[in-house]
Amino acid sequence: MVIPSHVRRPLSEPRLSDIAFCAWISQAGPGECLEYHRGFLGIDVTPGISLLPETERPSLCDLAQMALRAFEAGLVHLVQVRLGPDRFAYLAIARRRSRSAEASLSRVLLPDPEAA
């Protein structure tokens, strides 16, 4: 799969935040695609082996968790495209929203405070 040019983010662009990811979900139409990370996510979020600065790793963890919650809520498909050895583009593809998903994004995506 080739990543369409309108999905690619320039390397100089700042890392996407979990808040920006939620904002994208709230406005994305079905089939719209967002590259939310480029690298090797499993390594990049792991302390001790990540090559990211320690100041950036926690925000990437938050973003990865938000993407997973959005997937579990049925809001996006999560796809990874292999770019080369140990390098992937991580994509979120907006799904058509069901009536139950029309609830506030904060209710759907934020962790349940009573579950903690």
Z-matrix of the N, CA and C atoms (Angstrom, degrees):
N
C 1 1.452
C 2 1.527 1 108.35
N 3 1.272 2 117.22 1 132.34
C 4 1.453 3 123.12 2 175.87
C 5 1.523 4 107.85 3 -97.64
N 6 1.311 5 115.98 4 133.79
C 7 1.461 6 119.93 5 -179.83
C 8 1.520 7 107.87 6 -78.07
N 9 1.325 8 117.84 7 122.78
C 10 1.461 9 120.06 8 179.30
C 11 1.530 10 110.94 9 -58.45
N 12 1.312 11 116.98 10 145.99
C 13 1.464 12 121.09 11 -176.20
C 14 1.529 13 111.97 12 -60.89
N 15 1.330 14 118.80 13 -29.74
C 16 1.466 15 119.79 14 -179.62
C 17 1.528 16 112.24 15 -73.52
N 18 1.345 17 117.68 16 -9.58
C 19 1.456 18 121.69 17 179.02
C 20 1.524 19 110.74 18 -94.69
N 21 1.301 20 116.85 19 -31.01
C 22 1.465 21 120.81 20 -176.50
C 23 1.515 22 110.97 21 -62.87
N 24 1.326 23 114.04 22 143.20
C 25 1.458 24 120.17 23 175.71
C 26 1.520 25 108.19 24 -109.78
N 27 1.314 26 118.88 25 137.85
C 28 1.461 27 119.35 26 175.74
C 29 1.517 28 110.09 27 -62.41
N 30 1.323 29 117.50 28 145.86
C 31 1.460 30 120.77 29 -179.01
C 32 1.522 31 111.77 30 -62.91
N 33 1.313 32 117.37 31 -24.35
C 34 1.461 33 120.21 32 -180.00
C 35 1.532 34 112.44 33 -78.38
N 36 1.324 35 116.73 34 -12.51
C 37 1.461 36 120.52 35 -179.45
C 38 1.526 37 109.45 36 -69.69
N 39 1.330 38 117.99 37 139.49
C 40 1.463 39 119.77 38 -179.15
C 41 1.536 40 111.36 39 -62.44
N 42 1.326 41 114.51 40 153.83
C 43 1.466 42 120.60 41 178.71
C 44 1.524 43 109.54 42 -60.59
N 45 1.315 44 116.42 43 138.52
C 46 1.460 45 123.12 44 -179.71
C 47 1.527 46 109.51 45 -68.23
N 48 1.320 47 117.19 46 137.76
C 49 1.468 48 121.08 47 177.83
C 50 1.527 49 109.91 48 -94.96
N 51 1.323 50 115.74 49 163.47
C 52 1.463 51 119.72 50 176.72
C 53 1.530 52 110.63 51 -64.20
N 54 1.328 53 117.60 52 -32.52
C 55 1.470 54 121.48 53 178.30
C 56 1.532 55 110.03 54 -67.12
N 57 1.334 56 116.37 55 -44.38
C 58 1.467 57 120.31 56 178.45
C 59 1.525 58 110.49 57 -64.45
N 60 1.326 59 117.06 58 -35.40
C 61 1.464 60 121.64 59 177.58
C 62 1.533 61 109.78 60 -62.68
N 63 1.330 62 117.15 61 -44.35
C 64 1.472 63 121.12 62 177.70
C 65 1.518 64 110.95 63 -63.37
N 66 1.334 65 116.49 64 -40.59
C 67 1.461 66 119.85 65 178.78
C 68 1.525 67 110.37 66 -62.44
N 69 1.337 68 116.57 67 -40.00
C 70 1.466 69 119.74 68 178.07
C 71 1.533 70 110.14 69 -62.84
N 72 1.329 71 117.05 70 -45.21
C 73 1.466 72 120.39 71 -179.68
C 74 1.530 73 110.27 72 -58.57
N 75 1.317 74 116.52 73 -41.84
C 76 1.466 75 119.64 74 -176.48
C 77 1.523 76 112.43 75 -64.52
N 78 1.336 77 117.57 76 -23.66
C 79 1.460 78 120.81 77 -176.88
C 80 1.517 79 113.86 78 -109.83
N 81 1.323 80 118.24 79 -12.29
C 82 1.470 81 120.94 80 -173.85
C 83 1.519 82 111.67 81 -74.86
N 84 1.308 83 114.70 82 139.22
C 85 1.457 84 120.53 83 174.45
C 86 1.522 85 109.93 84 -89.05
N 87 1.322 86 117.47 85 162.52
C 88 1.460 87 120.33 86 179.78
C 89 1.531 88 111.26 87 -54.84
N 90 1.337 89 115.24 88 131.32
C 91 1.454 90 121.30 89 178.39
C 92 1.516 91 114.33 90 91.27
N 93 1.326 92 117.91 91 -12.80
C 94 1.469 93 119.24 92 177.40
C 95 1.524 94 108.98 93 -68.79
N 96 1.318 95 115.36 94 147.50
C 97 1.458 96 121.76 95 -170.22
C 98 1.521 97 110.45 96 -126.26
N 99 1.337 98 116.27 97 141.39
C 100 1.456 99 122.54 98 177.95
C 101 1.520 100 108.79 99 -134.60
N 102 1.322 101 117.19 100 128.28
C 103 1.465 102 121.03 101 171.39
C 104 1.523 103 106.90 102 -83.58
N 105 1.343 104 116.71 103 114.17
C 106 1.462 105 118.99 104 -176.20
C 107 1.513 106 113.19 105 -101.04
N 108 1.342 107 118.28 106 -12.13
C 109 1.466 108 120.84 107 175.04
C 110 1.515 109 108.89 108 -159.93
N 111 1.315 110 114.89 109 149.93
C 112 1.454 111 121.25 110 173.50
C 113 1.524 112 106.84 111 -132.96
N 114 1.321 113 116.69 112 124.47
C 115 1.464 114 122.33 113 -178.15
C 116 1.514 115 108.71 114 150.33
N 117 1.336 116 116.66 115 -137.02
C 118 1.462 117 123.18 116 176.44
C 119 1.522 118 105.46 117 -132.56
N 120 1.315 119 116.18 118 92.18
C 121 1.465 120 122.89 119 -168.21
C 122 1.529 121 113.03 120 -53.67
N 123 1.327 122 117.17 121 -44.19
C 124 1.469 123 120.11 122 -178.98
C 125 1.518 124 112.70 123 -59.88
N 126 1.307 125 116.85 124 -35.23
C 127 1.472 126 121.65 125 177.82
C 128 1.530 127 109.77 126 -81.37
N 129 1.315 128 116.18 127 -43.34
C 130 1.464 129 120.59 128 -173.60
C 131 1.528 130 113.67 129 -63.17
N 132 1.331 131 118.05 130 -23.95
C 133 1.471 132 120.13 131 -179.74
C 134 1.533 133 112.52 132 -96.75
N 135 1.320 134 117.72 133 -4.65
C 136 1.464 135 121.41 134 -173.91
C 137 1.525 136 111.65 135 -91.92
N 138 1.349 137 117.01 136 120.85
C 139 1.467 138 119.48 137 178.72
C 140 1.537 139 110.13 138 -61.39
N 141 1.306 140 115.11 139 144.80
C 142 1.455 141 120.33 140 176.56
C 143 1.518 142 114.72 141 88.94
N 144 1.337 143 117.99 142 -28.09
C 145 1.465 144 119.28 143 178.88
C 146 1.525 145 112.23 144 -119.33
N 147 1.308 146 116.83 145 -13.72
C 148 1.466 147 120.61 146 178.07
C 149 1.521 148 109.42 147 -66.87
N 150 1.319 149 115.80 148 140.52
C 151 1.461 150 120.78 149 175.89
C 152 1.532 151 111.31 150 -91.98
N 153 1.330 152 116.63 151 -2.65
C 154 1.462 153 120.31 152 177.84
C 155 1.522 154 109.92 153 -73.30
N 156 1.324 155 116.93 154 149.56
C 157 1.466 156 118.83 155 172.46
C 158 1.530 157 109.35 156 -58.86
N 159 1.310 158 116.29 157 142.16
C 160 1.466 159 120.41 158 -177.47
C 161 1.525 160 111.51 159 -58.37
N 162 1.310 161 118.13 160 -24.51
C 163 1.466 162 120.66 161 178.55
C 164 1.530 163 111.90 162 -71.86
N 165 1.346 164 118.76 163 -22.40
C 166 1.465 165 122.59 164 -178.57
C 167 1.528 166 113.51 165 -95.33
N 168 1.324 167 117.25 166 -25.33
C 169 1.460 168 120.99 167 -174.09
C 170 1.526 169 113.70 168 -61.19
N 171 1.335 170 120.34 169 -44.46
C 172 1.474 171 119.29 170 179.50
C 173 1.526 172 113.56 171 -60.00
N 174 1.335 173 117.79 172 -38.38
C 175 1.473 174 118.91 173 179.92
C 176 1.519 175 110.81 174 -69.23
N 177 1.338 176 117.65 175 -32.86
C 178 1.462 177 120.18 176 175.27
C 179 1.529 178 109.91 177 -67.64
N 180 1.323 179 117.96 178 -38.30
C 181 1.473 180 121.40 179 175.80
C 182 1.529 181 110.22 180 -60.23
N 183 1.330 182 116.60 181 -43.99
C 184 1.468 183 120.77 182 178.51
C 185 1.526 184 110.73 183 -61.33
N 186 1.323 185 116.71 184 -43.45
C 187 1.456 186 121.34 185 179.18
C 188 1.527 187 110.90 186 -63.19
N 189 1.326 188 117.19 187 -44.66
C 190 1.466 189 121.00 188 -179.85
C 191 1.531 190 110.56 189 -62.70
N 192 1.331 191 117.30 190 -40.79
C 193 1.467 192 120.68 191 177.92
C 194 1.523 193 111.28 192 -65.75
N 195 1.327 194 117.13 193 -38.50
C 196 1.455 195 120.72 194 178.68
C 197 1.527 196 110.28 195 -65.58
N 198 1.330 197 116.72 196 -41.69
C 199 1.467 198 120.12 197 177.76
C 200 1.525 199 110.25 198 -61.37
N 201 1.318 200 117.02 199 -41.87
C 202 1.465 201 120.72 200 178.94
C 203 1.530 202 111.08 201 -64.61
N 204 1.333 203 117.42 202 -43.08
C 205 1.472 204 120.06 203 178.33
C 206 1.524 205 110.92 204 -63.42
N 207 1.335 206 116.89 205 -39.25
C 208 1.469 207 120.07 206 178.35
C 209 1.522 208 110.61 207 -64.14
N 210 1.332 209 116.67 208 -38.83
C 211 1.467 210 120.86 209 176.58
C 212 1.529 211 110.22 210 -64.19
N 213 1.326 212 116.39 211 -47.78
C 214 1.467 213 120.61 212 -178.89
C 215 1.528 214 111.93 213 -63.32
N 216 1.339 215 116.85 214 -28.12
C 217 1.461 216 121.14 215 178.19
C 218 1.529 217 111.69 216 -83.29
N 219 1.335 218 117.05 217 -2.30
C 220 1.459 219 120.71 218 178.10
C 221 1.518 220 114.30 219 78.78
N 222 1.343 221 116.98 220 19.36
C 223 1.459 222 120.47 221 -177.71
C 224 1.521 223 113.25 222 -89.44
N 225 1.337 224 117.08 223 -27.46
C 226 1.465 225 120.99 224 -177.69
C 227 1.527 226 110.34 225 -141.23
N 228 1.322 227 114.45 226 158.12
C 229 1.461 228 122.04 227 164.13
C 230 1.520 229 105.05 228 -97.04
N 231 1.326 230 117.82 229 141.89
C 232 1.459 231 121.21 230 175.20
C 233 1.515 232 108.51 231 -108.99
N 234 1.321 233 116.14 232 129.13
C 235 1.458 234 122.72 233 -175.24
C 236 1.519 235 108.04 234 -133.39
N 237 1.321 236 116.07 235 144.23
C 238 1.460 237 118.67 236 171.03
C 239 1.517 238 108.88 237 -123.45
N 240 1.323 239 114.90 238 139.67
C 241 1.458 240 122.13 239 -179.48
C 242 1.521 241 107.09 240 -117.03
N 243 1.318 242 116.50 241 126.33
C 244 1.467 243 120.36 242 179.92
C 245 1.515 244 109.17 243 -74.54
N 246 1.329 245 115.65 244 125.21
C 247 1.456 246 121.63 245 179.21
C 248 1.523 247 111.58 246 -100.30
N 249 1.322 248 116.69 247 -23.26
C 250 1.459 249 122.70 248 -177.67
C 251 1.515 250 108.09 249 173.58
N 252 1.329 251 116.41 250 -172.86
C 253 1.471 252 118.62 251 179.60
C 254 1.536 253 110.99 252 -59.20
N 255 1.308 254 116.00 253 123.59
C 256 1.469 255 122.74 254 177.27
C 257 1.530 256 113.24 255 56.77
N 258 1.315 257 117.02 256 31.24
C 259 1.469 258 121.05 257 179.58
C 260 1.525 259 109.01 258 -141.63
N 261 1.329 260 114.91 259 125.06
C 262 1.457 261 121.45 260 -175.88
C 263 1.527 262 109.74 261 -134.71
N 264 1.324 263 115.40 262 154.53
C 265 1.462 264 122.01 263 168.29
C 266 1.525 265 105.50 264 -103.05
N 267 1.313 266 116.88 265 126.67
C 268 1.464 267 122.56 266 -179.79
C 269 1.525 268 107.99 267 -101.49
N 270 1.318 269 115.28 268 120.45
C 271 1.460 270 121.43 269 -173.61
C 272 1.519 271 111.22 270 -116.54
N 273 1.305 272 115.43 271 142.37
C 274 1.464 273 122.44 272 169.43
C 275 1.524 274 106.04 273 -111.74
N 276 1.326 275 116.30 274 128.89
C 277 1.457 276 121.97 275 178.95
C 278 1.525 277 107.29 276 -116.39
N 279 1.318 278 115.42 277 119.78
C 280 1.472 279 120.25 278 -176.79
C 281 1.519 280 110.65 279 -64.38
N 282 1.315 281 115.68 280 136.09
C 283 1.462 282 122.43 281 176.85
C 284 1.527 283 109.32 282 -98.17
N 285 1.313 284 114.04 283 161.62
C 286 1.464 285 119.49 284 172.40
C 287 1.527 286 106.38 285 -66.47
N 288 1.293 287 117.03 286 136.10
C 289 1.465 288 120.24 287 -177.29
C 290 1.514 289 111.21 288 -87.64
N 291 1.304 290 114.56 289 133.10
C 292 1.457 291 119.65 290 173.43
C 293 1.527 292 108.05 291 -80.16
N 294 1.306 293 115.86 292 169.28
C 295 1.468 294 118.76 293 179.43
C 296 1.523 295 111.22 294 -61.77
N 297 1.337 296 117.20 295 -34.60
C 298 1.467 297 119.28 296 -179.76
C 299 1.518 298 111.65 297 -69.63
N 300 1.329 299 117.62 298 -24.68
C 301 1.462 300 121.04 299 179.49
C 302 1.518 301 112.06 300 -83.88
N 303 1.312 302 117.46 301 -1.07
C 304 1.457 303 120.41 302 179.13
C 305 1.530 304 111.19 303 -75.45
N 306 1.323 305 117.05 304 -7.41
C 307 1.462 306 120.45 305 177.91
C 308 1.520 307 109.34 306 -61.03
N 309 1.284 308 115.93 307 164.04
C 310 1.454 309 121.83 308 179.15
C 311 1.525 310 111.08 309 -52.74
N 312 1.336 311 116.59 310 137.66
C 313 1.465 312 120.28 311 179.34
C 314 1.518 313 111.04 312 -60.71
N 315 1.317 314 117.58 313 -34.34
C 316 1.459 315 118.75 314 179.96
C 317 1.523 316 111.05 315 -63.30
N 318 1.323 317 118.35 316 -36.38
C 319 1.463 318 120.93 317 178.63
C 320 1.521 319 110.95 318 -70.59
N 321 1.324 320 117.08 319 -32.73
C 322 1.458 321 121.19 320 -176.02
C 323 1.526 322 111.47 321 -83.70
N 324 1.342 323 117.94 322 -41.39
C 325 1.455 324 121.27 323 -170.48
C 326 1.514 325 115.98 324 -96.77
N 327 1.320 326 117.64 325 -29.61
C 328 1.463 327 118.73 326 -177.02
C 329 1.519 328 109.94 327 -79.05
N 330 1.338 329 116.32 328 143.45
C 331 1.467 330 118.64 329 -178.92
C 332 1.529 331 111.14 330 -62.85
N 333 1.319 332 115.22 331 148.81
C 334 1.448 333 121.75 332 179.34
C 335 1.526 334 108.58 333 -71.65
N 336 1.349 335 118.26 334 118.23
C 337 1.459 336 120.01 335 -177.48
C 338 1.518 337 112.75 336 -62.67
N 339 1.333 338 118.30 337 -24.81
C 340 1.455 339 120.68 338 179.53
C 341 1.518 340 111.87 339 -77.68
N 342 1.347 341 117.79 340 -17.68
C 343 1.466 342 121.15 341 -179.70
C 344 1.521 343 111.55 342 -77.83
N 345 1.324 344 117.32 343 -16.27
C 346 1.485 345 120.95 344 -177.58
C 347 1.500 346 111.66 345 -79.57
